[in-house]
Amino acid sequence: MEVIYQYAWLIPVLPLLGAMLVGLGLISLNQVTNRLRQLNAALIISLMGMAMGLSIAILWSQIQGHPSYTHIFEWASAGNFHLNMGYTIDHLTAMMLVVVTTVAFLVMIYTDGYMSHDPGYVRFYSYLSLFGSSMLGLVISPNLVQIYIFWELVGMCSYLLVGFWYDRKAAADACQKAFVTNRVGDFGLLLGILGLFWATGSFEFDVMGSRLAELVQNGSVSNFLAILLAILVFLGPVAKSAQFPLHVWLPDAMEGPTPISALIHAATMVAAGVFLVARMYPVFEHVPAAMNVIAYTGAFTAFLGATIAITQNDIKKGLAYSTISQLGYMVMAMGVGAYSAGLFHLMTHAYFKAMLFLGSGSVIHGMEGVVGHNPALAQDMRLMGGLRKYMPVTGFTFLIGCLAISGIPPFAGFWSKDEILGAAFAANPLLWFVGYATAGITAFYMFRMYFSTFEGGFRGTDKKIIEKLEKAATILVAGEAPAPNFGPGAMKQGELAATGGGHHDDHHHSSEPHESPWTMTLPLAVLAIPSILIGLVGTPFANYFEEFIYSPNETLAEVMEKTAEFDINEFYVMAGSSVGISLIGITLASLMYLMKKIDPSAIASQIKPLYELSLNKWYFDDIYHKVFVLGLRRLARQVMEVDFRVVDGAVNLTGFFTLVSGEGLKYIENGRAQFYALIVFGAVLALVIIFGVT
């Protein structure tokens, strides 16, 4: 064991320390702490940098072949029940620690430029640090109970960060929606944890998996119950990683500042769900029916997210639906047994999606100087165009991200997505076809986004478009009529209002956008490197990543020697077909949005039902609003009526009877013995008469 493993507990503790120090400063010495904003930011960034350094050292140690390490101590005991806490270091943990800390570190640097004029600058940094600490604690957890504790901390931090601008109704609604939706999945996860403990008597991942398999085999636990417990556990990742049907919270989470959008979508919250599926793989792999549910859920989610992203005009929401789609790929990979392929895509996606989100933030930052601080205008791609000329670094890095996510070689996304498609084809051709079609749609909507934002002429000063958007926003805020539809990307009713309505800052100080400061462009440039190169660790020619994940106690040299042979012809066919469908998508996007050879409005009118389906997000938000929000309100009113009429009625009747009887008795109880004797005599006489007659 290396000495550094004894200090691995510092990785989540260091950012937690930063969050505590800054948070206490805000509570006790608010004005002083806010005046020292740069010092507080430097402290938090430095502590996350130290955690990143430790993480990289641990990953290098694991690559060198040092054995896994687990340190536990007894946290609670009662009779035969013993609950342990601690931390574990293995290949999966080491990989995730580096992904989380590197992305979080770069996001924190970026935040200095993006939030420089925000009065909540210091508070945002403390939330970011707590968020990173929670995710790191989750990653090193050795058992399911400890994971659940940090799982809930991650959810709490997302609530704080999505609703960071809580004085905006849209942000307040979004953080509540995220919190409530995740509570649904977390309740299922809690039931699954308790059920698995009841069945297996353990919270340890490997022990639960082996014991559950034995219990099912000898008939002590029915196969149906094992499937139910596995699916209940899977409900947690369904909510956290925004899988159908609990995916609706993630696009609304874009109401938070862009740095947290990047962190949520790349390396923390949504990654937590896929990570838990990986950790629980010893349980899932023994329940084939649950694996099928996971695979089909992921495939449908991938297709769903991609088809909705096609019609999004808000640059952040387009990327949000892209994240839902890519998470679907990862979950599908887990479901078909391609454990390493799902984790590989998790790693590559973290870097290029973080870069894309930070790039969108850079675009918004540049646009605000022209159109003001109204999100409905600054984030709308219909007001962009030609930004590559004004923002060369942002434009170039965004192009790299688009190529990576579209699966164009040699960028990172090609290797990881192609590995998933290959595994899906071997397991189930139907799942492969869904993933294959989704790859083409992904390339189309990503380059639609790139061409609309960075190519052509700049539309940010087009008064006609601005007036239409502002008029639509004003109408929606007043609650009068739906937004006018002017093109295939027209916003759905309510979206403009949700992003800020007509209340925007009119302090325009530029006629054209500008490149962001170096604190924002430097993280973009750094993230571009892994977005291009990191996929090379998982090529089928020498799949170091797969061997590393599956071989916990081998050196890198031993891994290289054991790299499996593969069919080069099969690889060329599969890779060629996936690249081909992506190129078709890119070509179609260029014909529509770059060369203007095809009119998107004409196509939208030809397939209006499908267009409306995508524009209205498959109507899931509307259905959930009517069924759950309005339905629960109606149910609550009925319960209130029952409470008022029946429960309160019974209590009130009892009180009334007591009042009347007491009021009557006070005239009888007058303190006179003769009167009492008369009453007794009358009662006896009445009894004699009654019994005498009978």
Disulfide bonds with the S-S distance in Angstrom:
none
